[in-house]
Amino acid sequence: MSEPKPIEERLEEIDQGPEPLPWLEELPPKQIVAELDRYIVGQHEAKKAVAIAIRNRWRRAQAPEEIRDEILPNNIIMIGPTGVGKTEIARRLARLAGAPFVKVEASKFTEVGYVGRDVESMVRDLVDVAVNMVRGEREDELYPEAEQRAEERLLDLLLPSTVEGGDAASEEPPAQTAEGSGSKEGGSRSLFVVSPKGEVRAQPAADAATERRRRTREKLRQMLREGKLEDRQVEVEITQQNFPLFEFMQPPPGMEGPDFNWMEWFQEMLPKRKKRRTVRVSEARRILIDEELRKLVDMDEVVNEALDRVENHGIIFIDELDKIAGERGPSVGPDVSREGVQRDLLPIVEGSTVQTRYGYVRTDHILFIAAGAFHVSKPSDLIPELQGRFPIRVELSPLTKEDFVRIMTEPENALTKQYAALVAAEGATLEFTPDGIEEIARIAALVNERLENIGARRLHTVMTTLLEDVLYELPDYPTKHIVFDAETVRQKLMRIVEDEDLRKYIL
């Protein structure tokens, strides 16, 4: 195993872009929280809890083998109103850590009852995400080789080998021949080549044709790399991978992931359907690269690594957990379904083996992060067994006007920066003054107080209303430098604030 990089070097790599970072688990919790702070404002306790959970995975990997399997993750429940960052914390953490991540709503299992989609489907979805993730990484690694192979196939299409041997030699006359060698009376049709030392040797015409073909191929290669042949038409043969019939042959809900993937077996048994298409070189290159990537990527290795990532690094985010919580005791109606979903979730969370189309998956070390507003119910309304499987509970605080100001200025993906980028596409600049941002935050907080509190999502509706006319008229806008100060914001949103016409803000 290679030595881990110094923390300073890793943080420099983080600054280069939001690419998946598989080594994030090796960072100290403080550094993980600092990384989350770049995108999410506040909620330090929740960030601290997830950072510890991620760090514990690395610590478990360093533990002795005889106790490693006994160290189970501490699942987390995030409690807080909507729009405060619960989902974003889990999603951003999984993306940075390069971990398979899937988000499900607990309430959807109550909608279909006992005969619909079962709770094990979340694990199957996680496996599918992991397979796609690992396959994408393998394709990125093998892309240069696939590109090179596709280039050779493109050259074969541009310069087909339809003429060989003596016929090939007759396409163009030899550059230098011996006197009388190409006469009408016949001759050897040999090419005499002079070496740098002055030695003269005869080269067969077939070798000469091969050399001419090689030079022509290299010229085509150079033109191909310079993009001079992008509009030329070539004919490619495409192998169709799937049949339309398979769209109607999916397993019914609750029966996904049989032990034997009979659909893949059926595809292998049926003859491959090939179709010839005439396309541009640019499109042919993409088609050929895709075919070469399918040949180069070893799907057995991809599946093995994906299953390992799911079992040791997977994260499942269960939202709306409060929707399946209710008062315990004898009950009828929807409460039965809610408690039934809790009991179905229990074996998955506490650790079991789930059957997927790629193989069996153990859920013992998957990290489960649950979330809910818990306005009507409370975590203690869950069945005791499920409560015990979520030992870590963190409460997220509602967002205030000051938080809204920070949300619009501090994160790297702040709304003000997003809209500035959109406006820049039209050759204009968009500027928000500090007092203008304060006014936007004040109005968003005011609307949240008067209506349902939807947290930071309210900023999207306020900003959309504020910039609606600008974005509509931007191509013909009289000025290319647009400034929003407090007075401008107040005038734009005066009707909303004074008349309390807040219907437009309801999501």
DARA-V634081 format. One record per run of one state. SS is the DSSP state (h for helix, s for strand, l for the rest). FROM is the first residue (numbers start at 1). LEN is the number of residues. If there is no record, write none. Layout:
ss/from/len
SS/FROM/LEN
SS/FROM/LEN
//
This chain:
ss/from/len
l/1/6
h/7/9
l/16/6
h/22/5
l/27/2
h/29/9
l/38/6
h/44/19
l/63/2
h/65/4
l/69/7
s/76/4
l/80/6
h/86/12
l/98/3
s/101/5
l/106/1
h/107/5
l/112/9
h/121/38
l/159/6
h/165/5
l/170/21
s/191/4
l/195/5
s/200/4
l/204/1
h/205/21
l/226/7
s/233/8
l/241/3
h/244/5
l/249/13
h/262/8
l/270/3
s/273/8
h/281/16
l/297/2
h/299/15
l/314/1
s/315/5
l/320/1
h/321/4
l/325/9
h/334/17
l/351/2
s/353/4
l/357/2
s/359/4
l/363/4
s/367/6
l/373/6
h/379/3
l/382/2
h/384/5
l/389/3
s/392/4
l/396/5
h/401/9
l/410/5
h/415/10
l/425/4
s/429/4
l/433/1
h/434/17
l/451/6
h/457/20
l/477/4
s/481/4
l/485/1
h/486/7
l/493/1
h/494/6
l/500/3
h/503/3
l/506/2
//
